[in-house]
């Protein structure tokens, strides 16, 4: 996949569900690419620039 195109980052969608989003770490580790945007809903307007610090805080936060 990566050998065919010159990717510079990843856009992850469907992070609005109940999962904490730990999949982000696995994907970035496997693909060796930064996450550029995340989708927090189902509409184009729900795409947000990825903020690693805010994501880590949310991932580790107690509910």
C-alpha positions in Angstrom: 0.0 0.0 0.0 2.6 2.5 1.1 4.9 1.4 -1.7 2.4 2.5 -4.4 1.8 6.1 -3.2 3.7 8.7 -1.3 1.7 9.2 1.9 2.5 11.9 4.4 0.0 11.1 7.1 -3.1 9.3 8.2 -6.7 10.5 8.7 -8.6 8.4 11.2 -12.3 8.4 11.3 -14.9 6.9 13.6 -13.2 7.9 16.9 -16.5 9.1 18.3 -17.5 5.6 19.5 -17.0 4.0 22.8 -13.5 2.8 22.1 -10.8 5.0 23.6 -8.9 5.2 20.3 -5.8 3.2 21.3 -5.8 1.9 17.7 -4.1 5.2 16.8 -0.9 4.1 18.4 -0.9 0.8 16.6 -1.6 2.3 13.2 1.0 5.0 13.5 3.6 2.5 14.7 2.8 0.1 11.9 2.7 2.7 9.1 5.4 5.0 10.4 3.2 8.0 9.5 1.8 10.8 11.7 -1.9 11.2 12.3 -3.0 14.4 10.6 -6.7 14.5 11.2 -9.3 12.5 13.3 -13.0 12.2 12.7 -15.2 12.6 15.7 -18.5 12.2 13.9 -20.0 11.3 10.6 -19.8 14.6 8.7 -17.0 16.3 6.9 -17.3 19.1 9.5 -16.4 16.6 12.2 -12.8 16.2 11.0 -10.4 17.9 13.4 -6.6 18.5 13.2 -5.0 15.8 15.4 -3.6 17.1 18.7 -1.3 14.4 20.2 -1.2 16.0 23.6 -5.0 16.3 23.9 -5.4 12.8 22.6 -2.9 11.4 25.1 -4.7 13.2 27.9 -8.1 11.8 26.8 -6.7 8.3 26.4 -5.3 8.3 30.0 -8.1 10.2 31.7 -10.3 8.6 34.3 -13.9 8.6 33.4 
